[in-house]
Amino acid sequence: MADSANQTVPTRRVLRGRPYSMSEFARKYRLDEKEAKRLYEKFGPSATELDLLMAAKRKPPTLPLDFDA
């Protein structure tokens, strides 16, 4: 019988806000694919979490140049 005290159960993160796609996140903050993937995998797809992270890093989102769209 395995010792249940030593087994770790992965915790599930609660998704706060709508989820970003990785490409949307990278485009919004002008990140290269490698950095966007690293942050996305570490902090999850939550737009709220990723926006807070980037605000803490003082990386403002880019605004679309085409306001007519």
C-alpha positions as CSV (number, residue, x, y, z in Angstrom):
1,M,0.0,0.0,0.0
2,A,1.4,3.4,-1.0
3,D,1.9,6.1,1.6
4,S,-0.8,8.7,0.7
5,A,0.9,11.4,2.8
6,N,3.9,11.5,0.4
7,Q,1.8,11.7,-2.7
8,T,1.1,15.1,-4.2
9,V,-2.0,15.9,-6.1
10,P,-1.7,18.5,-8.7
11,T,-3.8,21.5,-7.9
12,R,-6.1,23.1,-10.5
13,R,-5.9,26.8,-11.1
14,V,-9.1,28.7,-11.2
15,L,-9.5,30.6,-14.5
16,R,-10.0,34.3,-13.7
17,G,-11.4,36.3,-16.6
18,R,-11.6,35.1,-20.2
19,P,-8.8,33.0,-21.5
20,Y,-6.2,34.3,-23.9
21,S,-4.9,32.3,-26.8
22,M,-1.1,32.3,-26.8
23,S,-0.9,34.2,-30.1
24,E,-3.3,36.8,-28.8
25,F,-1.2,37.3,-25.6
26,A,2.0,37.5,-27.6
27,R,0.6,40.0,-30.1
28,K,-1.0,42.2,-27.4
29,Y,2.3,42.6,-25.5
30,R,4.7,42.3,-28.5
31,L,6.4,39.2,-27.1
32,D,8.4,36.7,-29.1
33,E,6.9,33.2,-29.3
34,K,9.4,31.7,-26.8
35,E,8.7,34.2,-24.1
36,A,4.9,34.2,-24.6
37,K,4.9,30.4,-24.4
38,R,7.0,30.4,-21.2
39,L,4.7,32.9,-19.4
40,Y,1.6,31.2,-20.8
41,E,2.6,27.8,-19.5
42,K,3.7,29.2,-16.1
43,F,0.7,31.4,-15.4
44,G,-2.0,29.8,-17.5
45,P,-4.4,31.3,-20.0
46,S,-6.3,33.6,-17.7
47,A,-6.4,37.1,-19.3
48,T,-6.7,38.6,-15.8
49,E,-3.6,36.9,-14.5
50,L,-1.5,37.6,-17.6
51,D,-2.6,41.3,-17.7
52,L,-1.7,41.7,-14.0
53,L,1.7,40.0,-14.6
54,M,2.5,42.3,-17.5
55,A,1.3,45.4,-15.5
56,A,3.7,44.4,-12.8
57,K,6.5,44.1,-15.4
58,R,5.5,47.6,-16.6
59,K,4.8,46.3,-20.1
60,P,1.7,48.1,-21.4
61,P,-0.5,46.5,-24.0
62,T,-0.2,47.8,-27.6
63,L,-3.1,49.5,-29.0
64,P,-4.4,48.7,-32.5
65,L,-3.3,51.2,-35.0
66,D,-6.5,50.9,-37.1
67,F,-9.3,52.4,-35.1
68,D,-11.8,52.0,-37.9
69,A,-11.8,48.2,-37.6
